[in-house]
């Protein structure tokens, strides 16, 4: 959950939608990215003109990082919630992985193995 959605008080509503859609939350934390971590996470975009604005946005306040579990989780999540609380195209409320492979990479970025609970 991105900084503007956290600031606007949407955490509870977003988590409710996630639960209602049948996702299991297997890891979650409130944290704040610094410039180094945000730049590392969004490295794929470093040559794009919006990169600096993206880093400023993602470091502007706390975020909620979570690992979700569900059959077809990546596609279902992107359909469920990506635009629900968006302020604009560039300030959408949620980051969702675009593939199962990236979901694993991004999960390991935010959580170590001891913080992810498979049940």
PyMOL commands that place a pseudoatom at each C-alpha (Angstrom):
pseudoatom trace, name=CA, resn=UNK, resi=1, chain=A, elem=C, hetatm=0, pos=[0.000, 0.000, 0.000]
pseudoatom trace, name=CA, resn=UNK, resi=2, chain=A, elem=C, hetatm=0, pos=[1.642, 3.196, -1.205]
pseudoatom trace, name=CA, resn=UNK, resi=3, chain=A, elem=C, hetatm=0, pos=[2.276, 6.376, 0.833]
pseudoatom trace, name=CA, resn=UNK, resi=4, chain=A, elem=C, hetatm=0, pos=[-0.768, 8.380, -0.258]
pseudoatom trace, name=CA, resn=UNK, resi=5, chain=A, elem=C, hetatm=0, pos=[-3.148, 5.521, 0.518]
pseudoatom trace, name=CA, resn=UNK, resi=6, chain=A, elem=C, hetatm=0, pos=[-1.565, 5.088, 3.962]
pseudoatom trace, name=CA, resn=UNK, resi=7, chain=A, elem=C, hetatm=0, pos=[-1.803, 8.838, 4.609]
pseudoatom trace, name=CA, resn=UNK, resi=8, chain=A, elem=C, hetatm=0, pos=[-5.440, 8.921, 3.470]
pseudoatom trace, name=CA, resn=UNK, resi=9, chain=A, elem=C, hetatm=0, pos=[-6.417, 6.154, 5.892]
pseudoatom trace, name=CA, resn=UNK, resi=10, chain=A, elem=C, hetatm=0, pos=[-7.163, 3.464, 3.316]
pseudoatom trace, name=CA, resn=UNK, resi=11, chain=A, elem=C, hetatm=0, pos=[-5.209, 0.613, 4.950]
pseudoatom trace, name=CA, resn=UNK, resi=12, chain=A, elem=C, hetatm=0, pos=[-8.253, -0.924, 6.631]
pseudoatom trace, name=CA, resn=UNK, resi=13, chain=A, elem=C, hetatm=0, pos=[-10.461, -0.667, 3.563]
pseudoatom trace, name=CA, resn=UNK, resi=14, chain=A, elem=C, hetatm=0, pos=[-7.810, -2.155, 1.314]
pseudoatom trace, name=CA, resn=UNK, resi=15, chain=A, elem=C, hetatm=0, pos=[-7.102, -5.022, 3.710]
pseudoatom trace, name=CA, resn=UNK, resi=16, chain=A, elem=C, hetatm=0, pos=[-10.828, -5.699, 3.958]
pseudoatom trace, name=CA, resn=UNK, resi=17, chain=A, elem=C, hetatm=0, pos=[-11.111, -5.969, 0.156]
pseudoatom trace, name=CA, resn=UNK, resi=18, chain=A, elem=C, hetatm=0, pos=[-8.103, -8.302, 0.114]
pseudoatom trace, name=CA, resn=UNK, resi=19, chain=A, elem=C, hetatm=0, pos=[-9.676, -10.567, 2.750]
pseudoatom trace, name=CA, resn=UNK, resi=20, chain=A, elem=C, hetatm=0, pos=[-13.094, -10.538, 1.074]
pseudoatom trace, name=CA, resn=UNK, resi=21, chain=A, elem=C, hetatm=0, pos=[-11.469, -11.637, -2.200]
pseudoatom trace, name=CA, resn=UNK, resi=22, chain=A, elem=C, hetatm=0, pos=[-10.078, -14.749, -0.522]
pseudoatom trace, name=CA, resn=UNK, resi=23, chain=A, elem=C, hetatm=0, pos=[-6.419, -13.785, -0.194]
pseudoatom trace, name=CA, resn=UNK, resi=24, chain=A, elem=C, hetatm=0, pos=[-4.434, -14.926, 2.828]
pseudoatom trace, name=CA, resn=UNK, resi=25, chain=A, elem=C, hetatm=0, pos=[-2.018, -12.362, 4.235]
pseudoatom trace, name=CA, resn=UNK, resi=26, chain=A, elem=C, hetatm=0, pos=[1.103, -14.379, 5.051]
pseudoatom trace, name=CA, resn=UNK, resi=27, chain=A, elem=C, hetatm=0, pos=[3.367, -11.406, 5.863]
pseudoatom trace, name=CA, resn=UNK, resi=28, chain=A, elem=C, hetatm=0, pos=[2.711, -7.723, 6.474]
pseudoatom trace, name=CA, resn=UNK, resi=29, chain=A, elem=C, hetatm=0, pos=[4.468, -4.696, 7.942]
pseudoatom trace, name=CA, resn=UNK, resi=30, chain=A, elem=C, hetatm=0, pos=[4.321, -0.926, 8.034]
pseudoatom trace, name=CA, resn=UNK, resi=31, chain=A, elem=C, hetatm=0, pos=[7.657, 0.517, 6.937]
pseudoatom trace, name=CA, resn=UNK, resi=32, chain=A, elem=C, hetatm=0, pos=[9.210, 3.467, 5.169]
pseudoatom trace, name=CA, resn=UNK, resi=33, chain=A, elem=C, hetatm=0, pos=[11.535, 3.200, 2.183]
pseudoatom trace, name=CA, resn=UNK, resi=34, chain=A, elem=C, hetatm=0, pos=[14.613, 5.395, 2.056]
pseudoatom trace, name=CA, resn=UNK, resi=35, chain=A, elem=C, hetatm=0, pos=[16.053, 6.620, -1.264]
pseudoatom trace, name=CA, resn=UNK, resi=36, chain=A, elem=C, hetatm=0, pos=[18.482, 3.715, -1.496]
pseudoatom trace, name=CA, resn=UNK, resi=37, chain=A, elem=C, hetatm=0, pos=[15.853, 1.010, -0.938]
pseudoatom trace, name=CA, resn=UNK, resi=38, chain=A, elem=C, hetatm=0, pos=[13.275, 2.671, -3.207]
pseudoatom trace, name=CA, resn=UNK, resi=39, chain=A, elem=C, hetatm=0, pos=[15.876, 3.057, -5.961]
pseudoatom trace, name=CA, resn=UNK, resi=40, chain=A, elem=C, hetatm=0, pos=[16.812, -0.602, -5.582]
pseudoatom trace, name=CA, resn=UNK, resi=41, chain=A, elem=C, hetatm=0, pos=[13.174, -1.740, -5.709]
pseudoatom trace, name=CA, resn=UNK, resi=42, chain=A, elem=C, hetatm=0, pos=[12.358, 0.362, -8.787]
pseudoatom trace, name=CA, resn=UNK, resi=43, chain=A, elem=C, hetatm=0, pos=[15.740, -0.129, -10.506]
pseudoatom trace, name=CA, resn=UNK, resi=44, chain=A, elem=C, hetatm=0, pos=[13.998, -1.422, -13.623]
pseudoatom trace, name=CA, resn=UNK, resi=45, chain=A, elem=C, hetatm=0, pos=[12.712, 2.141, -14.181]
pseudoatom trace, name=CA, resn=UNK, resi=46, chain=A, elem=C, hetatm=0, pos=[15.972, 4.019, -13.517]
pseudoatom trace, name=CA, resn=UNK, resi=47, chain=A, elem=C, hetatm=0, pos=[16.353, 5.141, -17.149]
pseudoatom trace, name=CA, resn=UNK, resi=48, chain=A, elem=C, hetatm=0, pos=[12.783, 6.399, -17.424]
pseudoatom trace, name=CA, resn=UNK, resi=49, chain=A, elem=C, hetatm=0, pos=[11.936, 10.097, -17.108]
pseudoatom trace, name=CA, resn=UNK, resi=50, chain=A, elem=C, hetatm=0, pos=[9.570, 9.482, -14.181]
pseudoatom trace, name=CA, resn=UNK, resi=51, chain=A, elem=C, hetatm=0, pos=[12.142, 7.634, -12.028]
pseudoatom trace, name=CA, resn=UNK, resi=52, chain=A, elem=C, hetatm=0, pos=[13.067, 10.532, -9.715]
pseudoatom trace, name=CA, resn=UNK, resi=53, chain=A, elem=C, hetatm=0, pos=[9.416, 11.445, -9.171]
pseudoatom trace, name=CA, resn=UNK, resi=54, chain=A, elem=C, hetatm=0, pos=[8.633, 7.797, -8.420]
pseudoatom trace, name=CA, resn=UNK, resi=55, chain=A, elem=C, hetatm=0, pos=[11.405, 7.611, -5.826]
pseudoatom trace, name=CA, resn=UNK, resi=56, chain=A, elem=C, hetatm=0, pos=[10.259, 10.885, -4.229]
pseudoatom trace, name=CA, resn=UNK, resi=57, chain=A, elem=C, hetatm=0, pos=[6.695, 9.596, -4.099]
pseudoatom trace, name=CA, resn=UNK, resi=58, chain=A, elem=C, hetatm=0, pos=[7.623, 6.198, -2.645]
pseudoatom trace, name=CA, resn=UNK, resi=59, chain=A, elem=C, hetatm=0, pos=[9.803, 7.765, 0.068]
pseudoatom trace, name=CA, resn=UNK, resi=60, chain=A, elem=C, hetatm=0, pos=[7.271, 10.461, 0.986]
pseudoatom trace, name=CA, resn=UNK, resi=61, chain=A, elem=C, hetatm=0, pos=[5.685, 8.431, 3.783]
pseudoatom trace, name=CA, resn=UNK, resi=62, chain=A, elem=C, hetatm=0, pos=[5.137, 4.981, 5.218]
pseudoatom trace, name=CA, resn=UNK, resi=63, chain=A, elem=C, hetatm=0, pos=[4.014, 2.032, 3.115]
pseudoatom trace, name=CA, resn=UNK, resi=64, chain=A, elem=C, hetatm=0, pos=[2.438, -1.292, 3.985]
pseudoatom trace, name=CA, resn=UNK, resi=65, chain=A, elem=C, hetatm=0, pos=[4.292, -4.258, 2.521]
pseudoatom trace, name=CA, resn=UNK, resi=66, chain=A, elem=C, hetatm=0, pos=[2.454, -7.557, 2.340]
pseudoatom trace, name=CA, resn=UNK, resi=67, chain=A, elem=C, hetatm=0, pos=[2.763, -11.006, 0.877]
pseudoatom trace, name=CA, resn=UNK, resi=68, chain=A, elem=C, hetatm=0, pos=[-0.540, -12.483, -0.223]
pseudoatom trace, name=CA, resn=UNK, resi=69, chain=A, elem=C, hetatm=0, pos=[-1.407, -16.063, -1.006]
pseudoatom trace, name=CA, resn=UNK, resi=70, chain=A, elem=C, hetatm=0, pos=[-4.161, -17.348, -3.284]
pseudoatom trace, name=CA, resn=UNK, resi=71, chain=A, elem=C, hetatm=0, pos=[-4.509, -19.435, -6.410]
pseudoatom trace, name=CA, resn=UNK, resi=72, chain=A, elem=C, hetatm=0, pos=[-3.848, -17.089, -9.372]
pseudoatom trace, name=CA, resn=UNK, resi=73, chain=A, elem=C, hetatm=0, pos=[-2.878, -14.384, -6.867]
pseudoatom trace, name=CA, resn=UNK, resi=74, chain=A, elem=C, hetatm=0, pos=[-0.967, -12.063, -9.217]
pseudoatom trace, name=CA, resn=UNK, resi=75, chain=A, elem=C, hetatm=0, pos=[-3.732, -11.707, -11.797]
pseudoatom trace, name=CA, resn=UNK, resi=76, chain=A, elem=C, hetatm=0, pos=[-6.555, -11.668, -9.266]
pseudoatom trace, name=CA, resn=UNK, resi=77, chain=A, elem=C, hetatm=0, pos=[-4.883, -8.990, -7.157]
pseudoatom trace, name=CA, resn=UNK, resi=78, chain=A, elem=C, hetatm=0, pos=[-4.170, -6.686, -10.075]
pseudoatom trace, name=CA, resn=UNK, resi=79, chain=A, elem=C, hetatm=0, pos=[-7.831, -6.914, -11.139]
pseudoatom trace, name=CA, resn=UNK, resi=80, chain=A, elem=C, hetatm=0, pos=[-9.157, -6.455, -7.603]
pseudoatom trace, name=CA, resn=UNK, resi=81, chain=A, elem=C, hetatm=0, pos=[-7.626, -3.375, -6.184]
pseudoatom trace, name=CA, resn=UNK, resi=82, chain=A, elem=C, hetatm=0, pos=[-4.972, -1.595, -8.211]
pseudoatom trace, name=CA, resn=UNK, resi=83, chain=A, elem=C, hetatm=0, pos=[-7.187, 1.354, -9.200]
pseudoatom trace, name=CA, resn=UNK, resi=84, chain=A, elem=C, hetatm=0, pos=[-9.638, 1.305, -6.295]
pseudoatom trace, name=CA, resn=UNK, resi=85, chain=A, elem=C, hetatm=0, pos=[-8.064, 4.080, -4.220]
pseudoatom trace, name=CA, resn=UNK, resi=86, chain=A, elem=C, hetatm=0, pos=[-5.900, 5.710, -6.902]
pseudoatom trace, name=CA, resn=UNK, resi=87, chain=A, elem=C, hetatm=0, pos=[-5.335, 9.458, -6.856]
pseudoatom trace, name=CA, resn=UNK, resi=88, chain=A, elem=C, hetatm=0, pos=[-4.074, 9.344, -10.461]
pseudoatom trace, name=CA, resn=UNK, resi=89, chain=A, elem=C, hetatm=0, pos=[-2.351, 6.980, -12.907]
pseudoatom trace, name=CA, resn=UNK, resi=90, chain=A, elem=C, hetatm=0, pos=[1.031, 7.828, -11.406]
pseudoatom trace, name=CA, resn=UNK, resi=91, chain=A, elem=C, hetatm=0, pos=[-0.232, 7.791, -7.810]
pseudoatom trace, name=CA, resn=UNK, resi=92, chain=A, elem=C, hetatm=0, pos=[-2.106, 4.516, -7.612]
pseudoatom trace, name=CA, resn=UNK, resi=93, chain=A, elem=C, hetatm=0, pos=[-2.701, 3.237, -4.104]
pseudoatom trace, name=CA, resn=UNK, resi=94, chain=A, elem=C, hetatm=0, pos=[-1.241, -0.228, -4.498]
pseudoatom trace, name=CA, resn=UNK, resi=95, chain=A, elem=C, hetatm=0, pos=[1.765, -1.908, -6.027]
pseudoatom trace, name=CA, resn=UNK, resi=96, chain=A, elem=C, hetatm=0, pos=[1.022, -5.361, -7.376]
pseudoatom trace, name=CA, resn=UNK, resi=97, chain=A, elem=C, hetatm=0, pos=[3.595, -7.723, -8.808]
pseudoatom trace, name=CA, resn=UNK, resi=98, chain=A, elem=C, hetatm=0, pos=[3.279, -8.319, -12.531]
pseudoatom trace, name=CA, resn=UNK, resi=99, chain=A, elem=C, hetatm=0, pos=[4.345, -11.979, -12.512]
pseudoatom trace, name=CA, resn=UNK, resi=100, chain=A, elem=C, hetatm=0, pos=[4.806, -14.898, -10.144]
pseudoatom trace, name=CA, resn=UNK, resi=101, chain=A, elem=C, hetatm=0, pos=[8.574, -14.595, -10.608]
pseudoatom trace, name=CA, resn=UNK, resi=102, chain=A, elem=C, hetatm=0, pos=[8.573, -10.901, -9.662]
pseudoatom trace, name=CA, resn=UNK, resi=103, chain=A, elem=C, hetatm=0, pos=[6.238, -11.610, -6.745]
pseudoatom trace, name=CA, resn=UNK, resi=104, chain=A, elem=C, hetatm=0, pos=[8.880, -13.932, -5.271]
pseudoatom trace, name=CA, resn=UNK, resi=105, chain=A, elem=C, hetatm=0, pos=[11.654, -11.369, -5.843]
pseudoatom trace, name=CA, resn=UNK, resi=106, chain=A, elem=C, hetatm=0, pos=[9.605, -8.528, -4.359]
pseudoatom trace, name=CA, resn=UNK, resi=107, chain=A, elem=C, hetatm=0, pos=[8.545, -10.634, -1.369]
pseudoatom trace, name=CA, resn=UNK, resi=108, chain=A, elem=C, hetatm=0, pos=[12.191, -11.374, -0.573]
pseudoatom trace, name=CA, resn=UNK, resi=109, chain=A, elem=C, hetatm=0, pos=[12.989, -7.659, -0.956]
pseudoatom trace, name=CA, resn=UNK, resi=110, chain=A, elem=C, hetatm=0, pos=[10.586, -6.717, 1.851]
pseudoatom trace, name=CA, resn=UNK, resi=111, chain=A, elem=C, hetatm=0, pos=[10.679, -9.841, 4.048]
pseudoatom trace, name=CA, resn=UNK, resi=112, chain=A, elem=C, hetatm=0, pos=[13.158, -12.475, 5.124]
pseudoatom trace, name=CA, resn=UNK, resi=113, chain=A, elem=C, hetatm=0, pos=[12.154, -16.148, 5.259]
pseudoatom trace, name=CA, resn=UNK, resi=114, chain=A, elem=C, hetatm=0, pos=[11.388, -15.962, 8.987]
pseudoatom trace, name=CA, resn=UNK, resi=115, chain=A, elem=C, hetatm=0, pos=[8.778, -13.247, 8.391]
pseudoatom trace, name=CA, resn=UNK, resi=116, chain=A, elem=C, hetatm=0, pos=[6.701, -15.155, 5.831]
pseudoatom trace, name=CA, resn=UNK, resi=117, chain=A, elem=C, hetatm=0, pos=[4.235, -17.632, 7.284]
pseudoatom trace, name=CA, resn=UNK, resi=118, chain=A, elem=C, hetatm=0, pos=[2.894, -20.278, 4.925]
pseudoatom trace, name=CA, resn=UNK, resi=119, chain=A, elem=C, hetatm=0, pos=[-0.223, -21.919, 6.275]
for i in range(1, 119): cmd.bond("trace and resi %d" % i, "trace and resi %d" % (i + 1))
show_as sticks, trace
zoom trace
